[in-house]
Amino acid sequence: MSERAAAESGIIVVELSAEHELEADHVDAVVEVKASEFFTGNAAFTNAREVASLVSKMEELGVPASAFSLQAVQAETSEGLLSRSSSARYTVRIRLVDMGRVGDVLAAISGLKQATLRELRWGYTHELEARQDWLEALARESVKKARRVAAGLGVALDGLHRFSERTWESQTRVFGVRAGGYGGDEDMRPMASTVSSYSAARSSAAMGFTVSHRKKVQVMATAEFRTHPAPES
C-alpha cells in the first residue's frame, strides 16, 4: 500500500493505493465450427455432425451438456437457396468452471479439424464484491492517516470534504496456446478502469491465444478532510 498526505488551506489530503490480485473462477471458450449441414437452435448440437463431435469430445473431458450454448449460425448458400444440406458456421460458447481442466479442453478443441477457438472470456464472479471490500478498507485507513497527520500538525479534523476513488487493471498471462504446446510468460497490459465480468484474450496469427486467468487490480482512494485549530490546553 502506498500513501501520501498533505495539508493546505485547512484541508488535509490523504491518498492511498493498494494492489490486489483476482483469480478467474470460470471461462467462456467461444468456438467456431464449420459444418456440412444447416440447423438452428439446440438441434445443431445433435444433428450437425461436426458440432455433435465437439460436444462429444468435451463430454469425454467432463464438460456437461449445460455448458454449451449456440451463439450464432451463419449459413453458406449457393445461388441463394437455403436447405438442410447448406453448409454453415456455428458459433458455440462453452462455459468451463473446472479451471484445472482448461488446458486439456483447449488442446482437445485444437485437435478437431472443423473447430477453431476464436475467443476466451475469463470471468470473475466475485469481482464487484471484492472491489467494494478493498475500497472500504482504503476509506478506513484514510481516516486513520488523516487523524495521525492532524495530530502532528496540531489541528483537529472537522469532517470529510471530498472523497474519490479510481481502479485500473493489468493482466497476467499464464500460458499461451500455440502450435506445439504451452509456453509460460507474463505480459502486463493497462486495462480500462471499469468493473467488468470478463477479460478477453483474442487470437493472433503470430501469437495464438493468451490464456490469462489472473489479473491485478490497483485501487486508489483520495480523501480530503476539513480541519480547524485544536483547542488550546
URUR-V129560 format. One record per pair of residues at least 6 apart in sequence whose C-alpha atoms are under 7 Angstrom apart, sorted by sequence separation. I is the first residue (numbers start at 1). GAP is how many residues later the second one is. If there is no record, write none. Layout:
I;GAP
I;GAP
This chain:
6;6
7;6
45;6
46;6
109;6
110;6
150;6
176;6
203;6
5;7
6;7
44;7
45;7
150;7
175;7
176;7
202;7
5;8
6;8
175;8
176;8
201;8
5;9
39;9
77;9
175;9
201;9
4;10
5;10
76;10
147;10
174;10
175;10
201;10
4;11
37;11
75;11
76;11
174;11
3;12
4;12
75;12
76;12
173;12
174;12
3;13
35;13
75;13
173;13
2;14
3;14
35;14
74;14
75;14
172;14
173;14
1;15
2;15
35;15
73;15
74;15
172;15
1;16
2;16
73;16
74;16
171;16
172;16
1;17
33;17
73;17
171;17
33;18
72;18
73;18
170;18
171;18
72;19
170;19
71;20
170;20
70;21
71;21
169;21
170;21
70;22
71;22
169;22
69;23
70;23
168;23
169;23
68;24
69;24
168;24
169;24
68;25
69;25
168;25
68;26
167;26
67;27
68;27
67;28
41;29
67;29
178;30
177;31
178;31
176;32
177;32
176;33
177;33
176;34
177;34
175;35
176;35
175;36
38;37
173;37
174;37
173;38
174;38
173;39
174;39
172;40
171;41
172;42
171;43
172;43
171;44
39;45
170;45
171;45
38;46
169;46
170;46
37;47
38;47
58;47
169;47
170;47
37;48
38;48
169;48
36;49
37;49
38;49
168;49
169;49
36;50
37;50
38;50
167;50
168;50
36;51
37;51
167;51
168;51
35;52
36;52
167;52
35;53
166;53
167;53
34;54
35;54
166;54
34;55
165;55
166;55
33;56
34;56
165;56
32;57
33;57
164;57
165;57
32;58
33;58
164;58
32;59
163;59
164;59
31;60
32;60
163;60
30;61
31;61
162;61
163;61
30;62
31;62
162;62
30;63
161;63
29;64
30;64
50;64
160;64
161;64
28;65
29;65
160;65
161;65
28;66
29;66
159;66
160;66
28;67
128;67
158;67
159;67
27;68
28;68
157;68
158;68
27;69
157;69
158;69
26;70
27;70
157;70
158;70
26;71
156;71
157;71
25;72
125;72
155;72
156;72
26;73
124;73
155;73
156;73
25;74
123;74
124;74
155;74
156;74
123;75
155;75
122;76
123;76
154;76
121;77
122;77
121;78
122;78
121;79
34;80
120;80
121;80
33;81
34;81
119;81
120;81
142;81
33;82
119;82
120;82
32;83
33;83
119;83
138;83
31;84
32;84
118;84
119;84
31;85
32;85
118;85
31;86
32;86
30;87
31;87
30;88
30;89
29;90
30;90
29;91
122;91
28;92
29;92
27;93
28;93
27;94
28;94
27;95
26;96
27;96
26;97
24;98
25;98
24;99
25;99
24;100
25;100
23;101
16;122
14;128
14;132
12;134
24;189
23;190
24;190
23;191
22;192
23;192
21;193
22;193
21;194
22;194
21;195
20;196
21;196
19;197
20;197
19;198
20;198
19;199
18;200
19;200
18;201
17;202
18;202
17;203
16;204
17;204
16;205
15;206
16;206
15;207
14;208
15;208
14;209
13;210
14;210
13;211
12;212
13;212
11;213
12;213
11;214
12;214
11;215
10;216
11;216
10;217
10;218
